[in-house]
Amino acid sequence: MAAQMTTELPAAVPGAKPVTVERIRIHSAALEGSLEGDPATRDVIVILPPGYAAERTRRYPVVYALHGYSVGAEQWSKEIHAIEATTGAFARGVPGMIVVLPDSKTMHNGSMYSSSVTTGDYERFISHDLVAAIDARYRTLPVRESRGLVGHSMGGYGASRIGMKHADVFGALYMMSPCCLSPRAMTRLDPKDADALAALKSPADSPSLSWGQRAMLASAAAWSPNPKKPPLYLDLPVENGQVREDIAAKWAANSPLAFVDQYTSNLRRYRAIAIDVGSQDGLKADAGKLHEALDRYGIANSFQIYEGDHTNRIAVRFQDQVMPFFGRNLVAQARP
């Protein structure tokens, strides 16, 4: 779950028409009552294409874009230069679509887009509550063939996880530098990190920890919740310097490379699946393994290794690759 940082701004497209950006809040029943107290009402950024206000009878495909670990929707929208990237993509001929960026940041900086009593059911928030709210509020095409799912890093993990399980909701799938595809080697946990995590007295103390320590807590809250273990309501995979095999097994069970074989029939339903990763990205090997797993089952997918690291090219990729991908593969309403 590499952190998201500075990214390259896509080149401006002359004559581009402006998009409309709305910031709304959506309440999710799936997130109510989380044990760590994360809010069930989430901020959501909605980007409407040029012409949305004027063409009042036209309905649009929707792309749901999931942010990575340690950032929320607002920060990620700046890191992918969402306004510039979508504006440029539409100016270059990508058909009109609505782009939705939901905020899934939690107490420990990331939900892992998983289902947990500790964090809340973010898998259902994305695949059900968010989709239903957007369909109710905007002129969407409310069918799976007109919905796309994309994410970067932790969001790429979310796109793979939710995409595999909810092919009844989405029709095209794009994973950008997905993290956490394979089981982690938790035996390498630094004793200093283990001590810091064991000494934590309250979830509210999480900001005092390092980035990596908080990522460990976020993963545990998502994948090894424990409602009988306040105040954090989670089990760590290393305790007293020893790996807890039962907890490590839970983490492994949440790895897409471990469960992809269970969802091949779902994956075959997608009109298109894409995976990309930077040539200097430490996640490159696992991304390639997911591509190979899909190929083994004869599931059509594209895989691209581009020149770049984990973050520096994602805005350009969003404009030049992600948006055109969905423009080609989502069913759009014919213009009158």
C-alpha positions in Angstrom: 0.0 0.0 0.0 2.5 2.6 -1.1 1.6 6.1 -0.2 0.2 8.4 -2.8 2.4 11.5 -3.6 3.2 14.0 -6.3 1.8 13.3 -9.8 2.2 14.7 -13.2 -0.4 17.1 -14.5 -1.9 16.0 -17.8 -1.4 18.4 -20.7 -4.3 20.8 -21.2 -6.4 20.2 -24.3 -7.2 23.4 -26.2 -10.9 24.2 -26.5 -11.9 21.7 -23.7 -15.4 22.3 -22.3 -15.6 22.5 -18.5 -17.0 19.7 -16.3 -19.2 20.4 -13.3 -18.0 19.2 -9.9 -20.4 18.5 -7.0 -19.5 17.6 -3.5 -22.3 15.6 -1.8 -22.7 13.4 1.3 -24.2 10.0 1.2 -25.3 8.0 4.2 -24.6 4.3 4.1 -26.6 1.8 6.2 -23.7 -0.7 5.6 -21.4 1.5 7.5 -23.6 2.2 10.5 -22.4 1.0 13.9 -18.7 0.4 13.1 -16.9 -0.5 16.3 -14.1 1.9 15.7 -16.6 4.7 15.2 -16.0 5.7 11.6 -18.8 7.9 10.2 -21.5 6.2 8.2 -22.1 9.4 6.2 -19.4 9.8 3.6 -18.1 12.6 1.4 -18.5 11.9 -2.3 -17.1 13.9 -5.3 -19.2 13.7 -8.4 -17.9 15.0 -11.8 -20.6 15.7 -14.4 -19.6 15.8 -18.1 -20.0 18.9 -20.3 -23.6 19.2 -21.4 -25.1 17.4 -18.4 -27.2 20.4 -17.4 -28.3 21.3 -20.9 -29.2 17.8 -22.2 -31.9 17.1 -19.7 -33.2 13.9 -21.2 -29.8 12.3 -21.6 -28.6 9.5 -19.3 -25.0 8.6 -18.7 -22.7 5.7 -17.7 -21.0 6.0 -14.4 -17.4 5.3 -13.4 -16.7 4.7 -9.7 -13.1 5.6 -8.8 -11.6 4.3 -5.6 -8.7 6.1 -3.8 -5.7 4.5 -2.2 -4.5 4.2 1.4 -3.7 7.2 3.5 -5.8 9.6 1.4 -9.4 10.4 1.0 -11.5 11.4 -2.0 -10.6 15.1 -1.9 -6.8 14.5 -1.8 -7.0 11.8 -4.4 -9.0 14.0 -6.7 -6.1 16.4 -6.6 -3.5 13.7 -7.1 -5.2 12.3 -10.2 -6.0 15.9 -11.2 -9.5 14.7 -11.7 -11.0 17.9 -13.1 -8.2 18.3 -15.6 -8.0 14.6 -16.5 -11.7 14.2 -17.1 -12.0 17.6 -18.9 -9.1 16.5 -21.2 -10.5 13.1 -21.8 -13.9 14.4 -22.9 -12.2 17.0 -25.1 -10.3 14.2 -26.8 -13.5 12.4 -27.7 -14.3 10.2 -24.7 -18.2 9.9 -24.5 -19.9 11.7 -21.7 -20.0 9.9 -18.4 -20.3 10.6 -14.7 -17.3 10.0 -12.5 -17.8 9.3 -8.8 -15.0 9.5 -6.2 -16.3 8.2 -2.8 -14.3 8.8 0.5 -13.4 5.5 2.3 -10.8 6.8 4.7 -11.1 5.4 8.2 -9.6 5.8 11.7 -6.5 4.0 10.6 -6.3 5.7 7.1 -8.0 3.1 5.0 -10.9 0.7 4.8 -9.4 -1.8 2.4 -12.8 -1.8 0.8 -13.6 -4.8 2.9 -16.5 -6.0 5.1 -15.8 -5.8 8.8 -17.7 -5.1 12.0 -14.8 -3.0 13.1 -14.7 -0.6 10.2 -18.1 -1.2 8.6 -19.0 -3.0 5.4 -17.2 -0.9 2.7 -17.7 -3.6 0.2 -21.5 -3.1 0.4 -21.1 0.7 0.7 -19.5 0.8 -2.7 -21.4 -2.0 -4.5 -24.9 -1.1 -3.1 -25.5 2.0 -1.1 -23.3 4.3 -3.1 -24.6 3.0 -6.5 -28.2 3.3 -5.3 -27.7 6.9 -4.1 -26.0 8.0 -7.3 -28.7 6.3 -9.4 -31.4 8.1 -7.4 -29.8 11.5 -7.6 -28.4 11.7 -11.1 -29.4 10.8 -14.6 -27.5 7.6 -14.8 -28.0 4.5 -16.9 -28.8 2.2 -14.0 -27.6 -1.1 -15.4 -24.4 -3.0 -14.9 -23.3 -2.6 -18.5 -23.1 1.1 -17.9 -21.2 1.1 -14.7 -17.4 0.9 -14.4 -15.1 0.4 -11.4 -11.6 1.6 -11.1 -9.1 2.1 -8.3 -5.5 2.8 -7.6 -3.3 1.0 -5.0 -5.6 0.2 -2.1 -8.4 1.3 -4.5 -7.0 -1.2 -7.0 -7.3 -3.9 -4.4 -10.9 -2.7 -3.8 -11.6 -2.8 -7.5 -10.3 -6.4 -7.7 -12.1 -7.5 -4.6 -15.4 -5.8 -5.3 -15.2 -6.5 -9.0 -14.8 -10.2 -8.5 -17.7 -10.4 -6.1 -20.1 -8.0 -7.7 -20.2 -8.5 -11.4 -23.9 -8.1 -11.2 -23.3 -4.4 -10.4 -20.4 -3.4 -12.7 -19.7 -4.1 -16.3 -16.1 -3.0 -16.8 -13.1 -3.2 -14.4 -9.8 -1.3 -14.3 -7.1 -2.0 -11.6 -4.3 0.6 -11.4 -1.3 -0.6 -9.5 -3.4 -2.8 -7.2 -1.9 -3.5 -3.8 -2.3 -6.5 -1.4 -3.0 -9.1 -4.1 -1.0 -11.7 -2.3 -0.7 -12.8 1.3 1.8 -10.7 3.3 4.9 -12.1 5.0 4.0 -11.0 8.5 7.0 -12.7 10.0 9.1 -9.6 9.0 7.2 -7.3 11.4 9.8 -5.1 13.1 9.8 -5.6 16.9 9.6 -1.9 17.3 6.4 -1.8 15.3 5.0 -4.7 17.2 5.7 -2.9 20.5 4.1 0.3 19.3 1.0 -1.4 18.1 0.6 -3.5 21.3 0.9 -0.3 23.4 -1.9 1.5 21.6 -4.6 2.3 24.2 -7.3 3.9 21.9 -8.1 4.1 18.2 -7.8 7.9 18.6 -4.1 7.4 19.2 -3.6 6.0 15.7 -2.3 9.3 14.2 0.7 9.1 16.5 1.9 6.0 14.7 4.0 5.8 11.6 2.5 5.3 8.1 3.4 1.6 8.1 2.1 1.0 11.6 -1.2 2.6 10.7 -1.4 0.4 7.6 -1.0 -2.6 9.8 -3.9 -1.5 12.0 -6.1 -0.7 8.9 -5.4 -4.2 7.5 -6.2 -5.9 10.8 -9.4 -3.8 11.3 -10.5 -5.0 7.9 -9.4 -8.6 7.8 -9.1 -9.8 11.4 -11.7 -7.9 13.3 -12.5 -9.0 16.8 -15.7 -7.6 18.4 -14.6 -9.0 21.8 -11.3 -7.2 21.9 -11.7 -3.5 22.8 -10.6 -0.8 22.4 -9.2 -1.5 18.8 -11.5 -4.5 18.1 -8.9 -6.3 16.0 -6.3 -9.1 16.1 -2.8 -8.5 14.9 -1.1 -11.3 13.0 2.0 -11.1 15.2 1.8 -11.3 19.0 4.8 -11.4 21.4 7.1 -11.8 18.5 5.3 -14.8 17.1 3.2 -15.2 14.0 -0.4 -16.1 14.9 -1.2 -18.6 12.1 -4.9 -18.3 12.6 -4.8 -14.6 12.0 -2.3 -14.8 9.1 -4.7 -17.3 7.5 -7.5 -14.7 7.7 -5.3 -12.2 5.9 -4.4 -14.7 3.3 -8.0 -15.4 2.7 -8.6 -11.7 1.8 -5.9 -11.8 -0.9 -7.3 -11.7 -4.5 -4.7 -14.0 -5.8 -5.9 -16.5 -3.2 -9.6 -16.2 -4.0 -9.6 -15.4 -7.8 -10.3 -19.0 -8.6 -13.7 -18.8 -6.8 -14.9 -15.9 -9.0 -14.0 -16.9 -12.6 -17.6 -17.1 -13.7 -18.2 -13.6 -12.4 -15.0 -12.3 -14.1 -16.2 -13.8 -17.4 -19.2 -11.5 -17.3 -17.1 -8.3 -17.7 -17.1 -6.7 -21.1 -13.5 -5.6 -20.4 -10.9 -5.9 -17.6 -7.6 -3.9 -17.5 -4.6 -3.9 -15.2 -1.7 -1.5 -15.3 1.4 -0.9 -13.1 4.5 1.2 -13.3 7.8 -0.3 -14.3 9.4 0.9 -11.0 6.5 -0.1 -8.8 7.1 -2.7 -6.2 3.6 -4.0 -6.9 4.5 -5.0 -10.4 5.1 -8.7 -9.7 1.7 -9.3 -8.1 -0.1 -7.3 -10.8 1.5 -9.6 -13.3 0.4 -12.7 -11.4 -3.2 -11.5 -11.4 -3.0 -11.0 -15.2 -1.5 -14.5 -15.5 -4.3 -16.0 -13.3 -6.9 -14.5 -15.6 -5.1 -15.7 -18.7 -5.0 -19.3 -17.2 -8.8 -19.3 -17.2 -9.1 -17.7 -20.6 -10.6 -14.5 -19.1 -10.0 -11.6 -21.5 -7.9 -8.9 -19.9 -5.3 -6.3 -20.8 -2.1 -5.8 -18.9 0.3 -3.0 -19.3 3.6 -2.1 -17.6 4.3 1.6 -18.3 7.3 3.7 -17.5 6.8 5.1 -14.1 6.6 4.4 -10.4 3.6 3.9 -8.1 2.2 7.4 -8.3 3.9 9.8 -10.7 1.9 8.9 -13.8 -1.5 8.1 -12.5 -3.1 11.4 -13.5 -1.9 11.0 -17.1 -3.0 7.4 -17.1 -6.4 8.4 -15.8 -6.9 10.8 -18.7 -5.2 8.9 -21.5 -6.0 5.3 -20.6 -8.7 4.9 -17.9 -11.3 7.3 -19.3 -11.0 6.0 -22.9 -11.2 2.4 -21.6 -14.5 3.1 -20.0 -15.6 5.2 -23.0 -15.1 2.1 -25.2 -16.5 -0.5 -22.9 -19.5 1.0 -21.1 -22.9 1.1 -22.8 -24.0 4.7 -23.3 -27.3 6.2 -24.3 -27.5 7.2 -27.9 -27.8 10.9 -28.4 -31.1 12.1 -29.8 
